[in-house]
Amino acid sequence: MNKSENGNEIKNGITLSYVSLLATVLTNLLYTPVMLRCLGKNEYGVYSICNSFITYLGLLNFGLGSSYVRYYTMYKARNDEEKIKKLNGLFLKVFIIIGIIVLLVGGFLDYNISWVLGDKFTGNEIQLARKLFILMTFNMAVSMPNSVFTSFISANEKFVFQKLVELIKVIGNPFVTVPLLLLGYRSVAVVMVATVLIVIQFVSNIVFCIKILNVKFDFKGTDYRLLLEIAGFSFFIFLQTVMDQINWQLDKFVLARVVGSASIAVYEVGSLFNTIFVQSSTTISSVFTPRIHKLNIENKYREIDELMGSVGRIQTIVVCLVYTGFLFFGKTFVRVWAGRDYGNAYYIGVLIMAPLVVTLTQNIAHEICRARNVHRMRSVLEFGISIINLIISIPLCYKFDEIGCAIGTFISMNISVFIVTPLYLKKVAKIDYFYTLKERLKLIPSMVVPFIVGAIISYLKWNYTIKGFLIFACFYVIIYFVFIYFCGLYEGEKVMLKEYTRKIFKRKR
């Protein structure tokens, strides 16, 4: 793939990523209220807690999937096709084994589900959880070997196919599930639809890799030296993933033990907005992973800093819009969208999203750390932050229920964002942190007027009806981008935006 094709693949990948994200947001807006009303608060809480447990089972990949791109890029730079074939064979064997382990562990947890969930669940809720757990375990087991093919597609920067498959999955899920829910089917049917879509995605990835990308596998023997090297590199990615899951999933387990399923449902609604928030940033950074590893191999460190600065500016524009939009208009939206019983979901979303405003504008740094193989200490530090989160959240949960858990996460995440991360990126990762920070901060003056306008609308409660919400939310988005364009963007960025927009409209014609 030449440089021009590579650039187009990245641009098209970002475009499709945002189309997929928009589709995810819109389907969630339409889909989640249907689930809440068809399932009820308690069954939705059971569904959410089972999903959280299965997310923890996903940790059994030990971060190996993230390591694939690094080693593939390294061997590709050397044109070592034999090493690539052995790498593919090794990863596929390992992930098939991990898939089997997931089935065994999931089976054990399912057998002991009453002990796992605690005594706050009724007998019917326990039986439902058992059925959901079996299906979700199978889904996770299939996703393990699928991650090998997904990683291969990503390493070859075939983002268009990858994002198209994701888009079809995003749209297909509610398209099938909503009619089933309206016909009276319950959460088991929801998970069965997800199972079918995961299998279809898996088969599509296999066919694309073998027929189009001509992937080769060498299963002869096992390079234990390479396996140990990859395991050493991956362990701290795994530790970082554990930290992330503790921060984002642990609150639900604390609530399961202390309060019960209804409180989990409220927290899950607030957490859903946080998930969309995170995706609004990672949608951009994920397509730059292969390029970061390539630049690092070529020792182009200044280009990496500049890439982080330019990508960080785009992420800042998106992240600040999403967070402030939720801050100013989210209360009305949650009340209308989910129902008055879920009012606390707004405050949960505001609390757990706040520290991420900074983090999500620099998340490309995580991949830079992995490319430079200096991610170990950060993982250990962040794991310590996660333990602090646990210690703080438990007493707060007893005192303030789901809001208490969100406060615990808010406090621990701020320690990470404003103390641990800047020191680590500057001193250990050798990233020009203040250069990238300065590039992002240059956008803030252009946001002042839109922020004031949004705050006034919120304070005067002009958006406290559906009609008012739609009118003033659209008005806020328009004024936000007008000020960003004329007061925030560099001239070069304006030119790139105009060219990119022109190309999109040409294709439509």
DONU-749651 format. One line per field, with one value per residue (C-alpha): residue number from 1; residue in one letter; x, y, z. Coordinates in Angstrom, 1 decimal, always signed. Example, Ala and Ser with C-alpha at 12.3 -4.5 7.8 and 13.67 -1.06 7.14 Angstrom:
<rs>
torse	c(1;2) .
kelum	c(A;S) .
x	c(+12.3;+13.7) .
y	c(-4.5;-1.1) .
z	c(+7.8;+7.1) .
</rs>
This chain:
<rs>
torse	c(1;2;3;4;5;6;7;8;9;10;11;12;13;14;15;16;17;18;19;20;21;22;23;24;25;26;27;28;29;30;31;32;33;34;35;36;37;38;39;40;41;42;43;44;45;46;47;48;49;50;51;52;53;54;55;56;57;58;59;60;61;62;63;64;65;66;67;68;69;70;71;72;73;74;75;76;77;78;79;80;81;82;83;84;85;86;87;88;89;90;91;92;93;94;95;96;97;98;99;100;101;102;103;104;105;106;107;108;109;110;111;112;113;114;115;116;117;118;119;120;121;122;123;124;125;126;127;128;129;130;131;132;133;134;135;136;137;138;139;140;141;142;143;144;145;146;147;148;149;150;151;152;153;154;155;156;157;158;159;160;161;162;163;164;165;166;167;168;169;170;171;172;173;174;175;176;177;178;179;180;181;182;183;184;185;186;187;188;189;190;191;192;193;194;195;196;197;198;199;200;201;202;203;204;205;206;207;208;209;210;211;212;213;214;215;216;217;218;219;220;221;222;223;224;225;226;227;228;229;230;231;232;233;234;235;236;237;238;239;240;241;242;243;244;245;246;247;248;249;250;251;252;253;254;255;256;257;258;259;260;261;262;263;264;265;266;267;268;269;270;271;272;273;274;275;276;277;278;279;280;281;282;283;284;285;286;287;288;289;290;291;292;293;294;295;296;297;298;299;300;301;302;303;304;305;306;307;308;309;310;311;312;313;314;315;316;317;318;319;320;321;322;323;324;325;326;327;328;329;330;331;332;333;334;335;336;337;338;339;340;341;342;343;344;345;346;347;348;349;350;351;352;353;354;355;356;357;358;359;360;361;362;363;364;365;366;367;368;369;370;371;372;373;374;375;376;377;378;379;380;381;382;383;384;385;386;387;388;389;390;391;392;393;394;395;396;397;398;399;400;401;402;403;404;405;406;407;408;409;410;411;412;413;414;415;416;417;418;419;420;421;422;423;424;425;426;427;428;429;430;431;432;433;434;435;436;437;438;439;440;441;442;443;444;445;446;447;448;449;450;451;452;453;454;455;456;457;458;459;460;461;462;463;464;465;466;467;468;469;470;471;472;473;474;475;476;477;478;479;480;481;482;483;484;485;486;487;488;489;490;491;492;493;494;495;496;497;498;499;500;501;502;503;504;505;506;507;508;509) .
kelum	c(M;N;K;S;E;N;G;N;E;I;K;N;G;I;T;L;S;Y;V;S;L;L;A;T;V;L;T;N;L;L;Y;T;P;V;M;L;R;C;L;G;K;N;E;Y;G;V;Y;S;I;C;N;S;F;I;T;Y;L;G;L;L;N;F;G;L;G;S;S;Y;V;R;Y;Y;T;M;Y;K;A;R;N;D;E;E;K;I;K;K;L;N;G;L;F;L;K;V;F;I;I;I;G;I;I;V;L;L;V;G;G;F;L;D;Y;N;I;S;W;V;L;G;D;K;F;T;G;N;E;I;Q;L;A;R;K;L;F;I;L;M;T;F;N;M;A;V;S;M;P;N;S;V;F;T;S;F;I;S;A;N;E;K;F;V;F;Q;K;L;V;E;L;I;K;V;I;G;N;P;F;V;T;V;P;L;L;L;L;G;Y;R;S;V;A;V;V;M;V;A;T;V;L;I;V;I;Q;F;V;S;N;I;V;F;C;I;K;I;L;N;V;K;F;D;F;K;G;T;D;Y;R;L;L;L;E;I;A;G;F;S;F;F;I;F;L;Q;T;V;M;D;Q;I;N;W;Q;L;D;K;F;V;L;A;R;V;V;G;S;A;S;I;A;V;Y;E;V;G;S;L;F;N;T;I;F;V;Q;S;S;T;T;I;S;S;V;F;T;P;R;I;H;K;L;N;I;E;N;K;Y;R;E;I;D;E;L;M;G;S;V;G;R;I;Q;T;I;V;V;C;L;V;Y;T;G;F;L;F;F;G;K;T;F;V;R;V;W;A;G;R;D;Y;G;N;A;Y;Y;I;G;V;L;I;M;A;P;L;V;V;T;L;T;Q;N;I;A;H;E;I;C;R;A;R;N;V;H;R;M;R;S;V;L;E;F;G;I;S;I;I;N;L;I;I;S;I;P;L;C;Y;K;F;D;E;I;G;C;A;I;G;T;F;I;S;M;N;I;S;V;F;I;V;T;P;L;Y;L;K;K;V;A;K;I;D;Y;F;Y;T;L;K;E;R;L;K;L;I;P;S;M;V;V;P;F;I;V;G;A;I;I;S;Y;L;K;W;N;Y;T;I;K;G;F;L;I;F;A;C;F;Y;V;I;I;Y;F;V;F;I;Y;F;C;G;L;Y;E;G;E;K;V;M;L;K;E;Y;T;R;K;I;F;K;R;K;R) .
x	c(+0.0;+1.5;+1.4;-1.6;-3.6;-2.6;-3.7;-7.1;-7.6;-7.0;-9.3;-12.0;-11.5;-12.0;-15.1;-16.6;-15.7;-17.7;-20.6;-20.4;-20.3;-23.2;-25.1;-24.2;-25.4;-28.7;-29.4;-28.7;-31.0;-33.8;-32.9;-32.1;-35.5;-37.2;-35.1;-35.7;-39.5;-39.8;-37.4;-38.1;-35.5;-34.7;-34.2;-32.2;-30.0;-29.5;-28.6;-26.1;-24.4;-24.0;-22.5;-20.1;-18.9;-18.4;-16.3;-14.0;-13.7;-12.4;-9.4;-8.2;-6.8;-4.0;-3.5;-2.1;-4.3;-2.7;+0.8;+0.1;+0.3;+3.7;+5.3;+3.6;+4.8;+8.3;+8.5;+6.8;+9.5;+12.1;+10.0;+10.3;+7.2;+8.3;+8.2;+4.8;+3.4;+4.8;+3.4;+0.0;+0.0;+1.2;-1.4;-4.2;-3.2;-2.9;-6.3;-8.1;-6.7;-7.8;-11.3;-11.5;-10.3;-13.1;-15.7;-14.3;-14.1;-17.5;-19.0;-17.6;-18.9;-22.3;-22.5;-21.7;-23.8;-25.7;-22.5;-21.1;-24.1;-24.8;-28.0;-29.6;-31.1;-34.3;-34.5;-36.0;-33.2;-30.6;-32.2;-32.2;-28.6;-27.6;-29.1;-27.6;-24.2;-24.1;-24.8;-22.5;-19.7;-20.0;-19.9;-16.7;-15.1;-15.8;-14.4;-11.0;-9.8;-11.7;-9.4;-6.4;-8.1;-9.3;-5.7;-4.4;-6.9;-5.9;-2.2;-2.7;-4.6;-7.7;-9.9;-12.7;-13.7;-13.2;-15.4;-18.0;-18.4;-18.7;-21.3;-23.4;-23.2;-24.2;-27.2;-28.2;-28.4;-31.3;-32.9;-33.5;-33.7;-36.3;-39.1;-38.4;-38.7;-41.9;-43.3;-42.6;-39.3;-36.9;-33.2;-32.3;-33.4;-31.3;-28.2;-29.0;-29.1;-25.8;-24.4;-25.5;-24.0;-20.6;-20.5;-21.2;-18.5;-16.0;-16.7;-16.5;-13.1;-11.8;-12.9;-11.5;-8.1;-7.7;-9.2;-8.3;-5.3;-3.9;-3.0;-0.7;-0.3;+2.5;+1.5;+4.7;+6.1;+5.9;+8.5;+8.5;+11.1;+8.9;+5.9;+7.7;+8.8;+5.2;+3.9;+6.3;+5.3;+1.6;+1.4;+1.4;-1.1;-3.2;-2.6;-3.7;-6.9;-7.6;-7.3;-9.8;-12.3;-12.0;-12.7;-15.6;-17.2;-16.4;-19.0;-21.7;-20.4;-20.2;-23.8;-24.8;-23.5;-24.7;-27.9;-29.4;-30.4;-32.5;-29.5;-27.3;-29.8;-29.6;-25.8;-25.7;-27.7;-25.2;-22.3;-23.8;-23.2;-19.6;-19.1;-20.3;-18.0;-15.0;-15.8;-16.0;-12.2;-10.9;-12.7;-9.9;-6.9;-7.5;-6.7;-3.3;-1.9;+0.0;+1.5;+2.7;+4.6;+6.0;+7.3;+8.8;+10.7;+12.0;+13.0;+10.9;+10.2;+9.4;+6.9;+5.2;+5.0;+3.5;+1.0;-0.1;-0.5;-2.6;-4.7;-5.1;-6.5;-9.2;-10.0;-10.2;-12.8;-15.0;-14.5;-15.3;-18.4;-19.7;-19.0;-20.4;-23.4;-24.2;-23.5;-25.8;-28.6;-28.2;-30.6;-33.6;-32.5;-32.1;-35.5;-37.3;-35.3;-34.9;-37.7;-37.8;-36.7;-33.3;-32.6;-29.5;-28.0;-27.3;-25.2;-23.4;-22.5;-21.3;-19.0;-17.4;-17.0;-15.4;-11.8;-11.8;-12.1;-8.3;-7.5;-9.4;-7.5;-4.2;-5.1;-2.9;-0.1;-1.0;-0.1;+3.1;+4.1;+3.5;+5.4;+8.4;+7.9;+7.7;+4.1;+5.1;+5.4;+2.2;+0.2;+1.5;+0.7;-2.8;-3.4;-2.6;-5.2;-7.8;-7.3;-7.8;-11.0;-12.2;-11.3;-13.1;-16.1;-17.3;-18.0;-19.4;-21.8;-23.1;-23.7;-25.0;-25.8;-25.0;-23.9;-21.4;-19.7;-19.5;-17.9;-15.3;-14.4;-14.3;-11.8;-9.5;-9.5;-8.5;-5.5;-4.5;-5.2;-3.6;-0.7;+0.3;-0.2;+1.7;+4.7;+4.8;+4.5;+7.1;+9.7;+9.3;+7.7;+9.9;+6.9;+7.0;+3.9;+3.9;+4.1;+1.1;-0.8;-0.1;-1.5;-4.7;-5.0;-4.9;-8.4;-9.9;-10.4;-12.5;-14.8;-15.5;-18.4;-20.2;-19.7;-21.2;-24.2;-24.7;-24.5;-27.1;-29.5;-29.1;-29.5;-32.6;-34.0;-35.0;-34.2;-36.5;-39.0;-38.4;-38.9;-36.7;-34.0;-33.9;-33.8;-31.2;-29.0;-28.8;-28.1;-25.3;-23.6;-23.8;-22.4;-19.7;-18.4;-18.6;-16.3;-14.0;-13.6;-13.1;-11.2;-9.6;-8.4;-5.0;-5.1;-3.7;-6.4;-9.1;-7.6;-7.6;-11.2;-12.3;-10.5;-11.9;-15.4;-15.1;-14.1;-17.0;-19.5;-17.9;-18.4;-22.1;-22.6) .
y	c(+0.0;+3.3;+6.5;+8.0;+4.8;+4.6;+8.1;+7.5;+4.3;+6.2;+9.1;+6.7;+4.7;+7.7;+8.7;+5.2;+5.1;+8.3;+7.0;+3.8;+5.9;+8.0;+4.8;+3.4;+6.6;+6.8;+3.1;+3.4;+6.4;+4.3;+0.9;+1.4;+3.0;+0.0;-2.4;-0.4;-0.5;-4.0;-5.6;-3.4;-2.0;-5.3;-7.5;-4.8;-4.7;-8.5;-8.2;-5.4;-7.2;-10.4;-8.3;-6.8;-10.2;-11.4;-8.3;-9.5;-12.8;-10.9;-10.1;-13.6;-12.5;-11.0;-8.1;-10.3;-8.8;-5.4;-7.0;-8.4;-5.1;-4.3;-7.6;-7.7;-4.2;-5.1;-8.2;-6.4;-3.6;-6.4;-8.1;-11.3;-13.3;-16.5;-14.7;-13.3;-16.7;-18.1;-15.1;-15.7;-19.4;-18.7;-16.2;-18.3;-21.3;-19.2;-17.6;-20.8;-22.1;-18.9;-19.4;-22.9;-21.4;-18.8;-21.6;-23.5;-20.4;-19.2;-22.7;-22.6;-19.1;-20.1;-23.1;-20.9;-17.9;-17.6;-17.1;-14.7;-12.4;-12.4;-12.4;-9.3;-11.2;-13.2;-16.8;-15.9;-13.3;-16.0;-18.4;-15.6;-14.7;-18.4;-18.5;-15.1;-16.1;-19.3;-17.4;-14.5;-16.9;-18.5;-15.1;-14.2;-17.5;-17.0;-13.4;-14.7;-16.3;-13.6;-11.0;-12.5;-11.8;-8.4;-7.5;-8.7;-6.4;-3.5;-4.1;-4.0;-0.7;-2.1;+0.2;+0.5;-3.2;-3.3;-0.3;-1.5;-4.8;-3.0;-0.6;-3.6;-5.2;-2.0;-1.4;-5.1;-5.7;-3.3;-3.9;-7.5;-7.2;-4.4;-6.3;-9.3;-7.2;-5.6;-9.1;-10.1;-11.8;-10.9;-10.5;-14.1;-13.2;-10.0;-12.1;-14.7;-12.1;-10.8;-14.4;-14.7;-11.4;-12.2;-15.5;-13.7;-11.1;-13.9;-15.7;-12.4;-11.6;-15.1;-14.9;-11.3;-12.2;-15.4;-14.4;-10.7;-10.2;-13.6;-14.3;-17.3;-19.4;-21.7;-24.0;-26.1;-26.2;-23.4;-20.6;-20.5;-17.8;-15.5;-16.5;-15.6;-12.3;-11.5;-12.6;-10.2;-7.3;-8.1;-8.7;-5.0;-4.2;-6.9;-5.1;-1.8;-3.5;-4.9;-1.3;-0.1;-2.8;-2.1;+1.5;+1.0;-2.3;-2.6;-0.1;-2.4;-5.3;-3.2;-2.1;-5.8;-6.7;-3.6;-2.4;-4.7;-5.0;-1.8;+0.4;-1.3;-0.4;+3.3;+3.2;+1.4;+4.2;+6.8;+4.5;+4.2;+7.9;+7.4;+4.6;+6.9;+9.6;+7.3;+6.0;+9.6;+9.9;+6.3;+6.3;+8.7;+7.3;+3.6;+4.0;+5.5;+2.5;+0.9;+4.3;+4.9;+1.6;+2.2;+5.7;+4.4;+1.6;+4.4;+6.5;+9.4;+10.6;+14.3;+13.1;+11.1;+14.1;+16.1;+13.4;+13.3;+17.0;+17.2;+14.1;+15.5;+18.8;+16.9;+14.8;+18.0;+19.5;+16.3;+15.5;+19.0;+19.2;+15.8;+16.5;+20.1;+19.1;+16.4;+18.8;+21.5;+19.3;+15.9;+16.3;+16.9;+14.2;+11.5;+12.4;+12.2;+9.3;+6.8;+8.1;+10.0;+6.9;+7.2;+10.9;+9.9;+8.6;+12.2;+12.9;+9.6;+10.4;+13.9;+12.6;+9.6;+11.5;+14.7;+13.3;+11.8;+15.2;+15.4;+11.7;+11.3;+14.1;+12.3;+8.6;+8.1;+8.3;+4.8;+3.3;+5.4;+3.9;+0.4;+1.1;+2.2;-0.7;+1.6;+0.8;-1.4;+1.3;+3.1;-0.1;-0.7;+2.9;+2.8;-0.6;+1.2;+3.9;+1.2;-0.2;+3.3;+3.4;+0.2;+1.4;+4.7;+3.4;+0.8;+3.1;+5.8;+3.2;+2.4;+6.1;+7.4;+4.2;+4.5;+8.2;+7.2;+4.7;+7.4;+9.8;+7.2;+6.7;+10.5;+11.0;+8.1;+9.1;+12.7;+11.4;+9.5;+12.3;+15.2;+13.6;+10.2;+10.5;+13.8;+12.7;+9.3;+10.6;+13.3;+11.4;+7.7;+7.7;+10.7;+12.3;+16.1;+16.3;+20.1;+20.6;+18.4;+20.0;+23.4;+22.5;+21.3;+24.3;+26.7;+25.6;+26.6;+30.4;+29.5;+27.5;+30.2;+31.8;+28.5;+27.4;+30.6;+30.2;+26.6;+27.5;+30.3;+27.9;+25.3;+27.9;+29.4;+25.9;+26.8;+23.2;+21.5;+20.3;+18.0;+20.8;+23.2;+20.4;+19.8;+23.5;+24.6;+21.5;+22.0;+25.7;+24.9;+22.5;+25.1;+28.0;+25.6;+24.6;+28.2;+29.5;+26.5;+27.0;+30.8;+31.2;+27.8;+26.0;+26.7;+27.8;+24.4;+22.6;+24.7;+23.8;+20.1;+20.3;+22.0;+19.5;+16.6;+18.0;+18.6;+14.9;+13.6;+15.7;+14.6;+11.0;+11.6;+13.1) .
z	c(+0.0;-1.0;+1.1;-0.7;-0.4;+3.3;+3.9;+2.2;+4.2;+7.4;+6.4;+5.2;+8.4;+10.6;+8.6;+8.9;+12.5;+13.2;+11.1;+13.2;+16.4;+15.3;+14.4;+17.9;+19.6;+17.6;+18.1;+21.8;+22.1;+20.5;+21.7;+25.4;+26.3;+24.7;+26.7;+29.9;+29.4;+28.0;+30.6;+33.6;+36.0;+37.7;+34.6;+33.0;+36.1;+35.9;+32.2;+33.0;+35.9;+33.8;+30.9;+33.4;+34.6;+31.0;+30.4;+33.2;+31.4;+28.4;+30.5;+29.9;+26.6;+28.8;+26.5;+23.8;+21.1;+21.6;+21.2;+17.8;+15.9;+17.5;+16.4;+13.0;+12.2;+13.3;+11.1;+8.2;+8.3;+7.9;+5.1;+7.1;+5.8;+7.6;+11.0;+10.2;+9.4;+12.6;+14.5;+13.0;+13.8;+17.4;+18.1;+16.7;+18.7;+21.9;+21.4;+20.7;+24.0;+25.7;+24.2;+25.8;+29.1;+28.9;+28.5;+31.5;+33.7;+32.6;+33.3;+36.8;+37.5;+36.1;+38.3;+41.3;+40.2;+43.4;+45.3;+42.7;+42.7;+46.4;+48.4;+47.0;+44.0;+43.9;+42.8;+39.4;+38.9;+39.6;+37.1;+34.5;+35.2;+34.7;+31.2;+30.2;+31.5;+29.4;+26.2;+27.0;+27.9;+24.5;+22.8;+24.6;+23.8;+20.0;+20.2;+21.4;+18.1;+16.2;+17.7;+15.8;+12.5;+13.7;+14.7;+11.3;+9.5;+11.7;+11.3;+7.5;+7.9;+6.2;+8.2;+5.7;+5.8;+9.5;+10.2;+7.7;+9.5;+12.8;+11.4;+10.1;+13.5;+15.3;+13.0;+12.8;+16.5;+17.3;+13.9;+14.9;+18.7;+19.0;+17.2;+19.4;+22.6;+21.4;+20.7;+24.3;+24.1;+26.9;+27.6;+26.6;+23.0;+23.1;+23.9;+21.3;+18.6;+19.7;+19.5;+15.8;+14.9;+16.6;+14.6;+11.4;+12.1;+12.9;+9.6;+7.6;+9.1;+8.3;+4.7;+4.2;+5.7;+3.7;+0.4;+0.2;+2.5;+1.8;+5.5;+6.0;+9.1;+10.2;+13.0;+13.0;+16.5;+19.0;+19.4;+23.2;+23.3;+21.2;+23.3;+26.5;+25.0;+23.9;+27.3;+29.1;+26.8;+27.1;+30.9;+31.7;+28.9;+30.7;+34.0;+32.4;+31.1;+34.6;+35.9;+33.3;+34.1;+37.8;+37.3;+34.9;+36.1;+39.8;+40.9;+39.5;+41.6;+44.7;+44.0;+43.5;+46.9;+48.8;+47.1;+44.4;+40.7;+40.5;+41.5;+39.0;+36.2;+37.1;+37.2;+33.9;+32.2;+33.5;+32.4;+28.9;+28.3;+29.5;+27.0;+24.2;+25.5;+25.4;+22.0;+20.6;+21.3;+20.7;+17.3;+16.1;+17.9;+17.1;+13.4;+14.1;+16.0;+13.1;+12.1;+15.6;+15.7;+12.3;+13.2;+16.4;+14.5;+12.2;+15.2;+14.1;+17.6;+16.7;+14.2;+16.9;+19.2;+16.3;+15.5;+19.1;+19.1;+15.9;+16.8;+20.4;+18.9;+17.0;+20.1;+22.2;+19.9;+19.9;+23.6;+24.9;+22.7;+24.0;+27.7;+27.8;+25.7;+28.3;+31.1;+29.8;+28.2;+29.8;+32.7;+30.4;+28.0;+30.7;+32.2;+28.9;+27.4;+30.3;+32.7;+35.9;+37.9;+36.3;+37.3;+39.2;+35.9;+34.9;+38.0;+37.6;+34.0;+34.9;+37.6;+35.8;+32.6;+34.1;+34.6;+31.1;+29.5;+29.8;+29.4;+26.1;+24.4;+24.9;+24.7;+21.7;+24.3;+25.5;+22.2;+22.0;+25.4;+24.1;+20.9;+23.0;+25.4;+28.5;+29.5;+32.5;+35.2;+34.1;+34.4;+37.9;+38.9;+37.4;+39.1;+42.4;+41.5;+40.8;+44.3;+45.7;+43.7;+45.3;+48.9;+48.4;+46.6;+49.1;+52.1;+49.7;+48.2;+51.7;+52.3;+48.9;+46.8;+43.1;+43.4;+46.0;+43.6;+41.0;+43.5;+44.3;+40.6;+40.2;+43.0;+42.0;+38.3;+39.1;+41.0;+37.8;+35.3;+37.1;+39.0;+37.7;+34.0;+33.3;+35.3;+33.6;+30.0;+30.6;+32.6;+31.5;+28.1;+27.0;+25.3;+24.9;+27.1;+27.4;+23.7;+23.1;+26.0;+24.7;+21.3;+23.0;+25.3;+22.3;+21.5;+24.8;+24.1;+21.1;+23.4;+26.0;+24.3;+23.4;+27.0;+28.4;+26.0;+27.1;+30.7;+30.3;+28.5;+31.3;+34.1;+32.6;+31.9;+28.3;+27.3;+29.9;+27.3;+24.3;+21.8;+23.8;+24.2;+20.4;+19.5;+22.0;+21.6;+17.9;+18.4;+20.9;+18.4;+15.6;+17.7;+19.1;+15.6;+14.2;+17.0;+16.7;+12.9;+13.0;+16.3;+17.0;+13.9;+12.3;+8.6;+7.6;+9.5;+7.7;+4.3;+5.2;+6.4;+3.2;+1.0;+3.0;+2.9;-0.9;-1.5;+0.5;-1.5;-4.8;-3.8;-3.1;-6.5) .
</rs>
